[in-house]
């Protein structure tokens, strides 16, 4: 203290510093043992379960390939064997990815156990220097490894063409190795919240080749289906813009809308034949045939029911019908006073189901989003939010909902997307993302928005909410 070398330096009492570090040691030991170490156990168990179920998943894919092969002539066996080899090679890569991730987790678990032993010794020790020199590793260990979710390859069968057997037999979508960051959630609610970004960000633009584009539906985070005007083709793309598959409607006219059911099979409504159809393993089957009404837009509800908007042949009435299998389960058409809920001029009415089971319809002709509860009772209507730059009449087109029960609807004339909460309160716009004529909408499991740009027939992928 008397030396000139340390003039102006801050002095601390050794005993106080020692006691402070001992408290940190005690706290770190508790947090490592009670919170962080069990979390690593949970992550490791999850990866081990994926490894344990790996063979079952791949056996299912091999069975799908074999079933498709049974319908082909004898020479297709060469192609089947080639594809099975490809599947097995992908399986090896899949297992390698999971094993590598598990090894890294096990290594960190070993380091944690070693650290716990050291902390135990430090806690019992009375050596001041050792305790004072202790440096906490909680920050290092709290950086959890990303959640590994390597998706199984997808087999997409194709119609038989003997001249191009391999190309038309099907397609295997390679591994999708998705990593999700773990966040320590000690004493925090388990509900995940995705907050809105201050400014939405364009992620990708995919050209579809349609004359006019009006519907898009996500199969997963990487693959989506589209349909457009003056075309009987329903096209499947990945987010890189690769055309994966094309299906033609049975009637060879453009469909009104498309959807994907819980099994990943494609559904489409056909205004020409007044039917709703399902495409499974390359074969089209009729699910619903209407009389006096034409099907418009589709939505697969959370319970597996199918919601269909439709309009009468004379275009004077509109309604929503819920189907369970082939059976009509519910009709939503009038409010408690007997007045029509929806405009009746035959205009398209996009439909979606919210997380709270509300049924949300974008009624373009009425200039409103009409929301009823699961029983069909009117909850609220939204008729737009004017601003100096958004001063044209609100005429909603596409509609979708996200993981936070927010409702997104396309405003074609104002070149933007309105975002509402589940009670119809306006939250914000999505604009300035090169949206010319937004129409059909859908969101993937990560709340990325896919928008049909009607005029130029592009699908735009937009990030509008923060990562969890």
Secondary structure, DSSP 8 states (H G I E B T S, - for coil): --SGGGTT-----HHHHHHHHHHHHHHHHHHIIIIIHHHHHHHHHHHHHHHHTHHHHHHHHHHHHHHHHHTS-GGGHHHHHHHHHHHHHHHHHHHHHHHHHHHHHHHHHHHHHHHHHHHHHHHH---HHHHHT----HHHHTS---EEEEE--EEEE----GGGHHHHHEEEE--EEEEE-----TTS-S-----EEEEEEEEEEEE---SEEEEEEESSSSEEEEEEET--EEEEEETT--EEEEEE-TTSS--SEEEE-TTS-EEEEETTTTEEEEEETTEEEEEEE-SSEEEEEEEE-TTS-EEEEEEETTSS-EEEEEEETTEEEEEE-B-TTS-BSS--S---EEEEE-TTS-EEEEETTTTEEEEE-TTS-EEEEE----BTTB-S---EEEEEE-TT--EEEEETTTTEEEEE-TTS-EEEEE-SSS-SSEEEEEE-TT-EEEEEETTTTEEEEEEEE---
